[in-house]
């Protein structure tokens, strides 16, 4: 079964150690996003896509930074 958007965000917040308000502001310019989702807000397809894109981009940049650091060592 596929995890909900909120479950994927919660996992990302743990992985990144990013505060929920910072995440919401960076991902979709809404610092209350995570709080609202926790409270039952139902995201639309466009919002889901923007959030997923942000998380994927963040992870890709992190992996790129790691590769550069390892190559320089």
N, CA, C and O atoms as CSV, one atom per row, in Angstrom:
chain,resi,resn,atom,element,x,y,z
A,1,UNK,N,N,0.842,-1.190,0.000
A,1,UNK,CA,C,0.000,0.000,0.000
A,1,UNK,C,C,0.885,1.250,0.000
A,1,UNK,O,O,1.873,1.322,0.732
A,2,UNK,N,N,0.530,2.205,-0.805
A,2,UNK,CA,C,1.309,3.436,-0.915
A,2,UNK,C,C,1.105,4.307,0.316
A,2,UNK,O,O,-0.007,4.446,0.825
A,3,UNK,N,N,2.203,4.888,0.779
A,3,UNK,CA,C,2.117,5.782,1.930
A,3,UNK,C,C,1.475,7.104,1.508
A,3,UNK,O,O,1.588,7.527,0.357
A,4,UNK,N,N,0.813,7.734,2.444
A,4,UNK,CA,C,0.172,9.020,2.154
A,4,UNK,C,C,1.234,10.103,2.022
A,4,UNK,O,O,2.383,9.919,2.426
A,5,UNK,N,N,0.837,11.222,1.458
A,5,UNK,CA,C,1.756,12.346,1.322
A,5,UNK,C,C,2.274,12.765,2.691
A,5,UNK,O,O,3.465,13.034,2.844
A,6,UNK,N,N,1.404,12.823,3.677
A,6,UNK,CA,C,1.832,13.221,5.013
A,6,UNK,C,C,2.869,12.249,5.567
A,6,UNK,O,O,3.845,12.681,6.180
A,7,UNK,N,N,2.681,10.960,5.367
A,7,UNK,CA,C,3.664,9.983,5.842
A,7,UNK,C,C,5.013,10.183,5.160
A,7,UNK,O,O,6.058,10.072,5.801
A,8,UNK,N,N,4.990,10.477,3.861
A,8,UNK,CA,C,6.245,10.711,3.134
A,8,UNK,C,C,6.910,12.002,3.615
A,8,UNK,O,O,8.135,12.071,3.722
A,9,UNK,N,N,6.103,13.017,3.903
A,9,UNK,CA,C,6.658,14.271,4.427
A,9,UNK,C,C,7.265,14.041,5.806
A,9,UNK,O,O,8.363,14.522,6.085
A,10,UNK,N,N,6.571,13.318,6.663
A,10,UNK,CA,C,7.081,13.049,8.012
A,10,UNK,C,C,8.424,12.321,7.939
A,10,UNK,O,O,9.346,12.644,8.687
A,11,UNK,N,N,8.535,11.343,7.043
A,11,UNK,CA,C,9.806,10.634,6.867
A,11,UNK,C,C,10.890,11.589,6.372
A,11,UNK,O,O,12.034,11.518,6.820
A,12,UNK,N,N,10.533,12.478,5.451
A,12,UNK,CA,C,11.484,13.451,4.929
A,12,UNK,C,C,11.950,14.397,6.035
A,12,UNK,O,O,13.135,14.722,6.112
A,13,UNK,N,N,11.039,14.834,6.879
A,13,UNK,CA,C,11.405,15.743,7.964
A,13,UNK,C,C,12.415,15.096,8.897
A,13,UNK,O,O,13.343,15.759,9.360
A,14,UNK,N,N,12.247,13.819,9.179
A,14,UNK,CA,C,13.218,13.099,10.010
A,14,UNK,C,C,14.560,12.973,9.296
A,14,UNK,O,O,15.616,13.203,9.886
A,15,UNK,N,N,14.504,12.610,8.035
A,15,UNK,CA,C,15.722,12.427,7.232
A,15,UNK,C,C,16.517,13.725,7.117
A,15,UNK,O,O,17.744,13.717,7.222
A,16,UNK,N,N,15.828,14.820,6.904
A,16,UNK,CA,C,16.488,16.096,6.636
A,16,UNK,C,C,16.721,16.931,7.891
A,16,UNK,O,O,17.495,17.888,7.859
A,17,UNK,N,N,16.068,16.586,8.983
A,17,UNK,CA,C,16.105,17.377,10.217
A,17,UNK,C,C,15.614,18.803,9.962
A,17,UNK,O,O,16.067,19.755,10.597
A,18,UNK,N,N,14.684,18.927,9.025
A,18,UNK,CA,C,14.136,20.226,8.648
A,18,UNK,C,C,12.868,20.481,9.469
A,18,UNK,O,O,12.010,19.603,9.556
A,19,UNK,N,N,12.739,21.652,10.063
A,19,UNK,CA,C,11.496,21.970,10.783
A,19,UNK,C,C,10.304,22.012,9.814
A,19,UNK,O,O,10.460,22.400,8.657
A,20,UNK,N,N,9.135,21.619,10.279
A,20,UNK,CA,C,7.957,21.595,9.406
A,20,UNK,C,C,7.640,22.930,8.744
A,20,UNK,O,O,7.247,22.956,7.577
A,21,UNK,N,N,7.802,24.031,9.455
A,21,UNK,CA,C,7.483,25.326,8.858
A,21,UNK,C,C,8.475,25.698,7.760
A,21,UNK,O,O,8.096,26.285,6.746
A,22,UNK,N,N,9.741,25.357,7.962
A,22,UNK,CA,C,10.760,25.621,6.942
A,22,UNK,C,C,10.464,24.779,5.704
A,22,UNK,O,O,10.567,25.260,4.576
A,23,UNK,N,N,10.095,23.518,5.926
A,23,UNK,CA,C,9.751,22.638,4.817
A,23,UNK,C,C,8.594,23.209,4.002
A,23,UNK,O,O,8.689,23.313,2.779
A,24,UNK,N,N,7.520,23.572,4.661
A,24,UNK,CA,C,6.347,24.095,3.969
A,24,UNK,C,C,6.652,25.357,3.183
A,24,UNK,O,O,6.193,25.530,2.054
A,25,UNK,N,N,7.429,26.230,3.794
A,25,UNK,CA,C,7.782,27.486,3.119
A,25,UNK,C,C,8.667,27.199,1.905
A,25,UNK,O,O,8.463,27.786,0.842
A,26,UNK,N,N,9.640,26.311,2.048
A,26,UNK,CA,C,10.558,26.006,0.947
A,26,UNK,C,C,9.863,25.233,-0.176
A,26,UNK,O,O,10.126,25.469,-1.355
A,27,UNK,N,N,8.985,24.319,0.194
A,27,UNK,CA,C,8.349,23.457,-0.807
A,27,UNK,C,C,7.238,24.156,-1.570
A,27,UNK,O,O,7.164,24.052,-2.794
A,28,UNK,N,N,6.372,24.871,-0.856
A,28,UNK,CA,C,5.182,25.448,-1.502
A,28,UNK,C,C,4.814,26.835,-0.992
A,28,UNK,O,O,3.695,27.302,-1.206
A,29,UNK,N,N,5.750,27.492,-0.321
A,29,UNK,CA,C,5.519,28.841,0.210
A,29,UNK,C,C,4.351,28.900,1.195
A,29,UNK,O,O,3.607,29.879,1.244
A,30,UNK,N,N,4.210,27.830,1.978
A,30,UNK,CA,C,3.134,27.765,2.971
A,30,UNK,C,C,3.695,27.179,4.266
A,30,UNK,O,O,3.768,25.958,4.410
A,31,UNK,N,N,4.091,28.037,5.209
A,31,UNK,CA,C,4.682,27.518,6.446
A,31,UNK,C,C,3.726,26.670,7.286
A,31,UNK,O,O,4.170,25.946,8.178
A,32,UNK,N,N,2.434,26.749,7.018
A,32,UNK,CA,C,1.456,25.950,7.777
A,32,UNK,C,C,1.105,24.631,7.094
A,32,UNK,O,O,0.249,23.896,7.587
A,33,UNK,N,N,1.740,24.323,5.987
A,33,UNK,CA,C,1.399,23.130,5.213
A,33,UNK,C,C,1.361,21.866,6.067
A,33,UNK,O,O,0.347,21.168,6.094
A,34,UNK,N,N,2.442,21.568,6.757
A,34,UNK,CA,C,2.509,20.320,7.519
A,34,UNK,C,C,1.475,20.322,8.633
A,34,UNK,O,O,0.806,19.315,8.866
A,35,UNK,N,N,1.344,21.432,9.311
A,35,UNK,CA,C,0.347,21.538,10.374
A,35,UNK,C,C,-1.060,21.299,9.828
A,35,UNK,O,O,-1.860,20.583,10.431
A,36,UNK,N,N,-1.346,21.905,8.687
A,36,UNK,CA,C,-2.662,21.721,8.072
A,36,UNK,C,C,-2.888,20.273,7.640
A,36,UNK,O,O,-3.980,19.736,7.825
A,37,UNK,N,N,-1.868,19.642,7.068
A,37,UNK,CA,C,-2.001,18.236,6.663
A,37,UNK,C,C,-2.225,17.347,7.887
A,37,UNK,O,O,-3.043,16.427,7.861
A,38,UNK,N,N,-1.494,17.633,8.945
A,38,UNK,CA,C,-1.680,16.875,10.195
A,38,UNK,C,C,-3.094,17.056,10.739
A,38,UNK,O,O,-3.633,16.172,11.406
A,39,UNK,N,N,-3.680,18.199,10.448
A,39,UNK,CA,C,-5.040,18.492,10.909
A,39,UNK,C,C,-6.134,18.000,9.982
A,39,UNK,O,O,-7.318,18.207,10.249
A,40,UNK,N,N,-5.747,17.347,8.891
A,40,UNK,CA,C,-6.748,16.753,8.014
A,40,UNK,C,C,-6.895,17.392,6.650
A,40,UNK,O,O,-7.749,16.966,5.873
A,41,UNK,N,N,-6.101,18.392,6.329
A,41,UNK,CA,C,-6.187,19.030,5.007
A,41,UNK,C,C,-5.916,18.000,3.916
A,41,UNK,O,O,-4.978,17.209,4.013
A,42,UNK,N,N,-6.733,18.020,2.896
A,42,UNK,CA,C,-6.572,17.103,1.767
A,42,UNK,C,C,-5.880,17.847,0.615
A,42,UNK,O,O,-6.456,18.767,0.034
A,43,UNK,N,N,-4.661,17.452,0.295
A,43,UNK,CA,C,-3.938,18.151,-0.774
A,43,UNK,C,C,-4.428,17.735,-2.156
A,43,UNK,O,O,-4.822,16.590,-2.377
A,44,UNK,N,N,-4.393,18.689,-3.074
A,44,UNK,CA,C,-4.734,18.398,-4.460
A,44,UNK,C,C,-3.526,17.822,-5.190
A,44,UNK,O,O,-2.427,17.756,-4.639
A,45,UNK,N,N,-3.740,17.411,-6.420
A,45,UNK,CA,C,-2.684,16.786,-7.217
A,45,UNK,C,C,-1.527,17.750,-7.454
A,45,UNK,O,O,-0.365,17.350,-7.383
A,46,UNK,N,N,-1.830,19.004,-7.734
A,46,UNK,CA,C,-0.769,19.980,-8.006
A,46,UNK,C,C,0.119,20.181,-6.778
A,46,UNK,O,O,1.342,20.239,-6.899
A,47,UNK,N,N,-0.493,20.288,-5.603
A,47,UNK,CA,C,0.274,20.445,-4.369
A,47,UNK,C,C,1.140,19.212,-4.118
A,47,UNK,O,O,2.312,19.330,-3.761
A,48,UNK,N,N,0.562,18.042,-4.304
A,48,UNK,CA,C,1.330,16.804,-4.118
A,48,UNK,C,C,2.552,16.782,-5.030
A,48,UNK,O,O,3.651,16.422,-4.606
A,49,UNK,N,N,2.350,17.170,-6.279
A,49,UNK,CA,C,3.457,17.174,-7.235
A,49,UNK,C,C,4.554,18.152,-6.823
A,49,UNK,O,O,5.739,17.836,-6.925
A,50,UNK,N,N,4.167,19.320,-6.366
A,50,UNK,CA,C,5.154,20.319,-5.938
A,50,UNK,C,C,5.946,19.833,-4.734
A,50,UNK,O,O,7.162,20.017,-4.673
A,51,UNK,N,N,5.264,19.216,-3.779
A,51,UNK,CA,C,5.931,18.708,-2.582
A,51,UNK,C,C,6.877,17.569,-2.946
A,51,UNK,O,O,8.021,17.544,-2.491
A,52,UNK,N,N,6.410,16.631,-3.761
A,52,UNK,CA,C,7.261,15.506,-4.176
A,52,UNK,C,C,8.479,16.013,-4.938
A,52,UNK,O,O,9.589,15.522,-4.732
A,53,UNK,N,N,8.279,16.996,-5.818
A,53,UNK,CA,C,9.389,17.560,-6.573
A,53,UNK,C,C,10.422,18.171,-5.634
A,53,UNK,O,O,11.621,17.964,-5.817
A,54,UNK,N,N,9.973,18.915,-4.639
A,54,UNK,CA,C,10.885,19.528,-3.677
A,54,UNK,C,C,11.699,18.463,-2.950
A,54,UNK,O,O,12.919,18.588,-2.837
A,55,UNK,N,N,11.036,17.415,-2.454
A,55,UNK,CA,C,11.748,16.379,-1.704
A,55,UNK,C,C,12.746,15.647,-2.603
A,55,UNK,O,O,13.871,15.374,-2.185
A,56,UNK,N,N,12.343,15.332,-3.826
A,56,UNK,CA,C,13.242,14.645,-4.762
A,56,UNK,C,C,14.444,15.512,-5.118
A,56,UNK,O,O,15.572,15.025,-5.179
A,57,UNK,N,N,14.199,16.791,-5.352
A,57,UNK,CA,C,15.279,17.719,-5.685
A,57,UNK,C,C,16.247,17.849,-4.508
A,57,UNK,O,O,17.462,17.844,-4.709
A,58,UNK,N,N,15.734,17.965,-3.302
A,58,UNK,CA,C,16.574,18.081,-2.111
A,58,UNK,C,C,17.459,16.846,-1.961
A,58,UNK,O,O,18.653,16.956,-1.686
A,59,UNK,N,N,16.863,15.680,-2.145
A,59,UNK,CA,C,17.635,14.439,-2.027
A,59,UNK,C,C,18.699,14.329,-3.118
A,59,UNK,O,O,19.821,13.900,-2.851
A,60,UNK,N,N,18.354,14.712,-4.332
A,60,UNK,CA,C,19.311,14.650,-5.435
A,60,UNK,C,C,20.484,15.595,-5.181
A,60,UNK,O,O,21.635,15.234,-5.429
A,61,UNK,N,N,20.203,16.787,-4.695
A,61,UNK,CA,C,21.275,17.738,-4.390
A,61,UNK,C,C,22.148,17.227,-3.253
A,61,UNK,O,O,23.366,17.408,-3.268
A,62,UNK,N,N,21.538,16.600,-2.285
A,62,UNK,CA,C,22.292,16.038,-1.161
A,62,UNK,C,C,23.217,14.923,-1.638
A,62,UNK,O,O,24.371,14.845,-1.217
A,63,UNK,N,N,22.710,14.062,-2.515
A,63,UNK,CA,C,23.531,12.973,-3.044
A,63,UNK,C,C,24.666,13.533,-3.900
A,63,UNK,O,O,25.784,13.020,-3.862
A,64,UNK,N,N,24.385,14.570,-4.661
A,64,UNK,CA,C,25.409,15.210,-5.486
A,64,UNK,C,C,26.512,15.813,-4.610
A,64,UNK,O,O,27.699,15.680,-4.909
A,65,UNK,N,N,26.106,16.469,-3.537
A,65,UNK,CA,C,27.079,17.058,-2.614
A,65,UNK,C,C,27.942,15.983,-1.978
A,65,UNK,O,O,29.144,16.182,-1.800
A,66,UNK,N,N,27.350,14.851,-1.634
A,66,UNK,CA,C,28.107,13.747,-1.047
A,66,UNK,C,C,29.123,13.197,-2.035
A,66,UNK,O,O,30.272,12.933,-1.682
A,67,UNK,N,N,28.686,13.028,-3.279
A,67,UNK,CA,C,29.587,12.504,-4.304
A,67,UNK,C,C,30.764,13.438,-4.528
A,67,UNK,O,O,31.895,12.979,-4.689
A,68,UNK,N,N,30.515,14.737,-4.543
A,68,UNK,CA,C,31.589,15.710,-4.723
A,68,UNK,C,C,32.548,15.682,-3.544
A,68,UNK,O,O,33.761,15.772,-3.731
A,69,UNK,N,N,32.021,15.559,-2.337
A,69,UNK,CA,C,32.855,15.518,-1.132
A,69,UNK,C,C,33.734,14.272,-1.149
A,69,UNK,O,O,34.923,14.344,-0.838
A,70,UNK,N,N,33.150,13.124,-1.512
A,70,UNK,CA,C,33.913,11.874,-1.560
A,70,UNK,C,C,34.972,11.911,-2.656
A,70,UNK,O,O,36.062,11.366,-2.480
A,71,UNK,N,N,34.667,12.541,-3.774
A,71,UNK,CA,C,35.621,12.617,-4.876
A,71,UNK,C,C,36.803,13.524,-4.525
A,71,UNK,O,O,37.923,13.304,-4.986
A,72,UNK,N,N,36.539,14.544,-3.706
A,72,UNK,CA,C,37.591,15.468,-3.322
A,72,UNK,C,C,38.496,14.886,-2.235
A,72,UNK,O,O,39.617,15.354,-2.038
A,73,UNK,N,N,38.012,13.881,-1.544
A,73,UNK,CA,C,38.783,13.294,-0.441
A,73,UNK,C,C,39.873,12.353,-0.901
A,73,UNK,O,O,40.593,11.793,-0.076
